[in-house]
């Protein structure tokens, strides 16, 4: 009976860890997506300085959590986000509106994909 309780405790600890990771990924990606969306709105109003600031904030959040996310998520997905930030920063530097808009939209999709892959859904369980 003691083995049963030990195994049950381990399963509960693993499930709790998975839920904690899910919460962390959702929180980080939500913060990044919010900043990137506000940056896109700033570009639409012609405020490139605000867009640079908001994108830099989003990138700081990404870089601060990148180690954990690289360990717990697919490396291909995290590399796409890192590359996306570099691309967006380049378009911000040159103030290339249409190119920035497309690259930022792609980056937002990559970041949202990170959270989507961690959610507990039937699709992800299968």
C-alpha positions as a Markdown table, in Angstrom:
| # | Residue | x | y | z |
|---|---|---|---|---|
| 1 | Unk | 0.0 | 0.0 | 0.0 |
| 2 | Unk | 2.9 | 2.3 | 0.7 |
| 3 | Unk | 4.1 | 2.0 | -2.9 |
| 4 | Unk | 0.7 | 3.0 | -4.1 |
| 5 | Unk | 0.8 | 6.3 | -2.1 |
| 6 | Unk | 4.3 | 7.0 | -3.3 |
| 7 | Unk | 3.4 | 6.5 | -6.9 |
| 8 | Unk | 0.2 | 8.5 | -6.5 |
| 9 | Unk | 2.2 | 11.3 | -4.9 |
| 10 | Unk | 4.7 | 11.3 | -7.8 |
| 11 | Unk | 1.9 | 11.5 | -10.3 |
| 12 | Unk | 0.3 | 14.4 | -8.5 |
| 13 | Unk | 3.7 | 16.2 | -8.3 |
| 14 | Unk | 4.2 | 15.7 | -12.0 |
| 15 | Unk | 0.7 | 16.9 | -12.8 |
| 16 | Unk | 1.2 | 19.9 | -10.5 |
| 17 | Unk | 4.5 | 20.7 | -12.3 |
| 18 | Unk | 2.8 | 20.5 | -15.6 |
| 19 | Unk | 0.1 | 22.9 | -14.5 |
| 20 | Unk | 2.7 | 25.3 | -13.1 |
| 21 | Unk | 4.5 | 25.2 | -16.4 |
| 22 | Unk | 1.3 | 25.8 | -18.3 |
| 23 | Unk | 0.5 | 28.9 | -16.1 |
| 24 | Unk | 4.1 | 30.2 | -16.7 |
| 25 | Unk | 4.0 | 29.8 | -20.4 |
| 26 | Unk | 0.5 | 31.4 | -20.6 |
| 27 | Unk | 1.6 | 34.3 | -18.5 |
| 28 | Unk | 4.8 | 35.0 | -20.4 |
| 29 | Unk | 3.3 | 34.6 | -23.9 |
| 30 | Unk | 0.3 | 36.8 | -22.9 |
| 31 | Unk | 2.7 | 39.6 | -21.8 |
| 32 | Unk | 4.7 | 39.3 | -25.0 |
| 33 | Unk | 1.7 | 39.3 | -27.3 |
| 34 | Unk | 0.2 | 42.2 | -25.5 |
| 35 | Unk | 3.3 | 44.3 | -26.0 |
| 36 | Unk | 3.6 | 43.3 | -29.6 |
| 37 | Unk | 0.0 | 44.1 | -30.3 |
| 38 | Unk | 0.4 | 47.6 | -28.7 |
| 39 | Unk | 3.6 | 48.1 | -30.8 |
| 40 | Unk | 1.7 | 47.3 | -33.9 |
| 41 | Unk | -1.0 | 49.8 | -33.0 |
| 42 | Unk | 1.6 | 52.4 | -32.3 |
| 43 | Unk | 3.1 | 51.9 | -35.8 |
| 44 | Unk | -0.4 | 52.3 | -37.3 |
| 45 | Unk | -0.5 | 55.7 | -35.6 |
| 46 | Unk | 3.0 | 56.5 | -36.9 |
| 47 | Unk | 4.6 | 56.4 | -33.4 |
| 48 | Unk | 7.8 | 54.4 | -34.2 |
| 49 | Unk | 9.5 | 55.3 | -31.0 |
| 50 | Unk | 6.7 | 53.7 | -28.9 |
| 51 | Unk | 6.8 | 50.7 | -31.1 |
| 52 | Unk | 10.5 | 50.3 | -30.6 |
| 53 | Unk | 10.1 | 50.6 | -26.8 |
| 54 | Unk | 7.2 | 48.1 | -26.6 |
| 55 | Unk | 9.0 | 45.6 | -28.8 |
| 56 | Unk | 12.1 | 46.0 | -26.7 |
| 57 | Unk | 10.0 | 45.3 | -23.6 |
| 58 | Unk | 8.5 | 42.2 | -25.2 |
| 59 | Unk | 12.0 | 41.0 | -26.2 |
| 60 | Unk | 13.3 | 41.5 | -22.7 |
| 61 | Unk | 10.5 | 39.3 | -21.3 |
| 62 | Unk | 11.3 | 36.7 | -24.0 |
| 63 | Unk | 15.0 | 36.7 | -23.2 |
| 64 | Unk | 14.3 | 36.6 | -19.5 |
| 65 | Unk | 12.3 | 33.4 | -19.8 |
| 66 | Unk | 14.0 | 31.9 | -22.8 |
| 67 | Unk | 16.1 | 29.5 | -20.8 |
| 68 | Unk | 13.1 | 27.9 | -19.1 |
| 69 | Unk | 11.0 | 27.9 | -22.3 |
| 70 | Unk | 13.9 | 26.4 | -24.3 |
| 71 | Unk | 14.1 | 23.5 | -21.8 |
| 72 | Unk | 10.4 | 22.8 | -21.6 |
| 73 | Unk | 9.2 | 23.6 | -25.1 |
| 74 | Unk | 10.2 | 22.6 | -28.6 |
| 75 | Unk | 13.6 | 24.1 | -29.6 |
| 76 | Unk | 12.3 | 24.7 | -33.2 |
| 77 | Unk | 9.4 | 26.8 | -31.8 |
| 78 | Unk | 11.6 | 28.9 | -29.5 |
| 79 | Unk | 14.1 | 29.5 | -32.3 |
| 80 | Unk | 11.3 | 30.8 | -34.5 |
| 81 | Unk | 10.4 | 33.3 | -31.9 |
| 82 | Unk | 14.0 | 34.5 | -31.5 |
| 83 | Unk | 14.4 | 34.8 | -35.2 |
| 84 | Unk | 11.1 | 36.7 | -35.4 |
| 85 | Unk | 12.3 | 39.2 | -32.9 |
| 86 | Unk | 15.4 | 39.9 | -34.9 |
| 87 | Unk | 13.4 | 40.4 | -38.1 |
| 88 | Unk | 10.9 | 42.7 | -36.4 |
| 89 | Unk | 13.7 | 44.8 | -34.9 |
| 90 | Unk | 15.3 | 45.2 | -38.3 |
| 91 | Unk | 12.0 | 46.5 | -39.8 |
| 92 | Unk | 11.6 | 48.8 | -36.9 |
| 93 | Unk | 15.0 | 50.2 | -37.4 |
| 94 | Unk | 14.3 | 51.1 | -41.0 |
| 95 | Unk | 10.7 | 52.1 | -40.3 |
| 96 | Unk | 9.4 | 49.7 | -43.0 |
| 97 | Unk | 5.7 | 49.7 | -42.3 |
| 98 | Unk | 4.2 | 46.9 | -44.5 |
| 99 | Unk | 7.2 | 44.6 | -43.9 |
| 100 | Unk | 7.0 | 45.3 | -40.1 |
| 101 | Unk | 3.3 | 44.6 | -40.0 |
| 102 | Unk | 3.8 | 41.2 | -41.7 |
| 103 | Unk | 6.8 | 40.2 | -39.6 |
| 104 | Unk | 5.1 | 41.3 | -36.3 |
| 105 | Unk | 2.0 | 39.4 | -37.2 |
| 106 | Unk | 4.1 | 36.3 | -37.8 |
| 107 | Unk | 6.0 | 36.8 | -34.5 |
| 108 | Unk | 2.7 | 37.1 | -32.6 |
| 109 | Unk | 1.5 | 33.9 | -34.2 |
| 110 | Unk | 4.7 | 32.1 | -33.2 |
| 111 | Unk | 4.4 | 33.3 | -29.6 |
| 112 | Unk | 0.7 | 32.3 | -29.5 |
| 113 | Unk | 1.7 | 28.9 | -30.8 |
| 114 | Unk | 4.0 | 28.3 | -27.9 |
| 115 | Unk | 1.1 | 28.7 | -25.4 |
| 116 | Unk | -1.3 | 26.7 | -27.7 |
| 117 | Unk | 1.0 | 23.7 | -27.6 |
| 118 | Unk | 1.1 | 23.6 | -23.8 |
| 119 | Unk | -2.7 | 23.9 | -23.3 |
| 120 | Unk | -4.5 | 20.8 | -22.0 |
| 121 | Unk | -6.7 | 19.9 | -24.9 |
| 122 | Unk | -7.8 | 16.6 | -26.5 |
| 123 | Unk | -5.7 | 17.5 | -29.5 |
| 124 | Unk | -2.6 | 17.9 | -27.4 |
| 125 | Unk | -3.2 | 14.8 | -25.4 |
| 126 | Unk | -3.5 | 12.6 | -28.5 |
